[in-house]
Every structure is written in structure tokens, then in C-alpha cells.
């Protein structure tokens, strides 16, 4: 299994980690991971994929082994697409067969539309061409609050929410469906932010206020 990225690419003052496997010639298969992922997402497949062709994978800025900026100003889908475009231009030097997973699909679409000369074929894996930001401003703020609280830029070992509450019974959200913790105890996590309490339960986000809670329930908003 692939467990390291040995090469470096410098772009816009940021160091990105990447690697290449398999054939030294031919059109490479470039793997573009999604939000909060890394090239390691493809680790179990790279060896097989590279038996008869070149395979390339890269960690986006702020992901995996690549440099963390500690500021949202340095992150956007357009910026990540520019990183990937410059990477293909500088390190690959020609067209690739490009696979984009989740957020990586949105990045791959932007690269393909901006520079079709760099993409021979495009595979979109579990992704969408729509914006990841909901048009409803209240729900967009709720999602933003969750993502900011979940930001692992300081290191996974420091990952925490401002406040955590254990659920022991009598909850309205079907506690029997909550995922168990390592100790087998049912748990849920809430985050206090600007008067909201965001409850992350079994892959869904719910707001404690009646109005937002109804909107979220109606829209079945999925967490990242």
C-alpha cells in the first residue's frame, strides 16, 4: 500500500506534496482528492492502477502532507484549481487523464474548462458542478460555523469542538440511531456559535432554533 509522497511542488508560496508511480512515459492518470481527504484516499488502488501506466496523486494545500496556511484567505476552489493547473503544466508537462473525487471533482471541472489542453479525459467521482455553499444565507452560515469548528489546521490531535455534550437518553432525534463511541456509549456533539447550537447526528446537521431546525429538516442538509 502507498503510504508516503516523496516529491514537492512549490506554488504561490505554498509547498504541496505529491508523487508518481508506474511508467515513466505515456499519459498519466492524475488523482484529485476531495475536501478533508488526501492522496492517501487512493492508497489501496494506486499499485494496481500503476501496473501498466503512470499514476500521479497530490495533496491539495491544507490537506494531507501539504502545507497548512492557518487562514481561510488562502483557500478557495478557484485557488486549488490554479494550483492543480500549474502543477500539471510544470511537473507533468502535458495532458492527463484526470479523476476528481467530491470537491476534487469541482476542482477538476474548473481545470478542464480553463485549460482543456491539459485534460485528455475527465472522470467525475461522487461530485457535483453546483456550488458547495447553499443559497439560503442562514443555512450557509450554519454550515460555515460547523466547518470552522471542525477545521483541523492545528493538527488532528488538537481537534475539538467548543463544547461537547453526552446524550444519555430522552432525546428527540432517535438516540438509538446515534453512532456509538469507542466505549460503546451513545454520543452527540454540539457546537455553540453566534446563538446557534449545531447538533451533528448520524451525518446530519440540526440547529436548535425552531426556524433553522425546520429548514434543515426539510432540506435534509448533509454534513461534509
N, C-alpha and C positions, 0 to 999 in steps of 0.2 A: 504493500500500500504506500502511496506517495504521502510523505509526512513533512516535507520541507520545500521551500522556494529559495533557490540559491542565487538568483540573479536580481539586479537592481535597475530601476529606471527612474531618472530624475526629471520631474516636470513641474513647472510653476512653483518651484521651491519645495516640492514635496517628493519624498522617496517612496517609490512603490516597489513591492516585492513581486517577482514573477519567475516563471521557469518554462522550459521547453523540453519535451520528451520525444523519443521516436526518431523518424527520418530527419536528415539534415536538409533535405530538399523537398520540393513539392508544396502545394497549398496547405498551410497549417489549419488545424481545427482549433479555433480560439474560444475558450470557455469563459463566459462573463457571469459571475455570481450575482446574487440578489442582496437586498437590504439585510444587514447584520450577519451576512454569510461571509464566505471566503473561498479561495480556490480549494480549500480542504473539502468543500461540499462535493467535489468531483473526485475525491481521492480514490474511492473504490473502483472508479471507471477508467481512470487515466491510463493505467498499464495496458488494459485490453484495447482501448482506443488507439494507443500509440504503437501497436504491434506492426502496423503497415503504413503509418503516416505520421507526420509531425502533429503534436498536440501542444498547445500553449495555454497557460492559465495565469491570471494576475489577480492580486488583491487590490481592490479599489482603495483610494485614500480613506483613512479612518476605519478600515476593515482588516481583519486578519493580521498579517505581519507588517502591513504598510503603515506609514507614518500617521499618527493621530494629531489632529490640529488643536483639539480642545476648544473649538469655536465653530458655531454653525455657519459663520460667514464664509468658510472655505468649502462648504458642501452644497451642492445642488446637482440635480440630474444633468443639467447642461454642462456643469464643470466636470463631472465624471465622464461625460461623453467626449469632452475635449481631451481629457487625459487619455482615454482609450484611442481616440483618433491619432494623437501624437505618438502613442505607443506603437500602433500599427505602422505608422509612417517611419518611425525611427528604428524600431527593433525588428519588425517583420519585413518591411520594405516592399510589400506587395499585397494583393488581395488575400483575404482569409475566408474560410467557411466559419461563420460566426453564430454561436449559440448564446442566447441571453435568457437567463432564468429570473423570473419575478422582476424586481427592479432592474436587473441586468437586461431584461428584455426591452424596457423603456430606453435604457442607455443604448442598446444595440440598434433600436429603431432610429434614434437620433443620428448615430454614426452613419447608418446606411443611407438615410435621407440627405445628410450633409455631404457625404463622401462615398457615393456609390462605386467609385473606382476601387475602394478598399475592401469591398464585400462581394465575394463571388456568390455566396448563398447565405441565407439567414434562417435560423431556427429559433422560434419563439416558444419558450417553455414556461407554462403556468404564469402568463403575464398579461398585460393589457396596454392598449395605446392611450387609455384615459389617464387623466391626472390622478395622482395618489391623494390629492387634497380634496375633500368633499366640498361641494359648492355651498353647503349650509355653513355659515360662519361659526355658529355655536358648536356644531359637531367638529368642525375643523380645529377650533380651539381646544376642544376636549381631547381630540387625537394628539394635537401638539403637546398638550400637558403630559399625556401618557408617554410619548416618545422622549420628551425632555427628562422625565423622571427615570426612564429606562436607559438613558444614554450611558454606554459602558466605556466612554473615553478614558475614564480614570482607572480602568482595569476591572476585569471581571470579579476579582477578589474583593473589590470595594463596592460592587453593585448592591444598591439598596433603594428602598422607597422611603420617603419622609416619615410615613407611619404605616405600621402593619398591624392588622387585627386578625386574631384567630376566630374562626367560626365554629362554634360548638353545638349549635342547634337552633331550631326555631326560625331559620332564615326563609325569606320569601322566594329565593331563587333556586330552590331544589338542591339543597346541600348534598343530597345523595349523588348528584352529578358532578360535584367538585372533584378535581384530581387530588389524589392522596399525596401527602408529603412522604419523604423517605421513611419517616417513623410510622406511617400509616394513618396519621391524623389528618382529618379534612381541614383544608385551609383556604382562605381567600386573602387577597391583598388589596388594600385601599390606599389611595393617594390623595392627600389634601392639596388642592391647588385653586387659588382665587375663588374660594367659596364653594368649589365643587368637591365631591368625593367620588373618585373614579374607582369602580369596582371591577376587577378583572376576574371573570369567572368562566372557566372552561372555553377559552378562546373568544369570549365576547366582552365588550366594554359596556358598562351600565353607569349612568350618572344618578346620584342620589336625589336630585331635584326632580319633581314630577314632570315638568315640561320637557327637559332634556331626556329624562328616562323614557318617556313615551316616544320621542323622536328616534332614540336609539333602538328601542324595541321594535318600532315599525320598520326601520331601515335595516335591522339585523347587522349593525356595523361590526365588521370583523377587525380584530386587533392585528398588528403586524406579527 
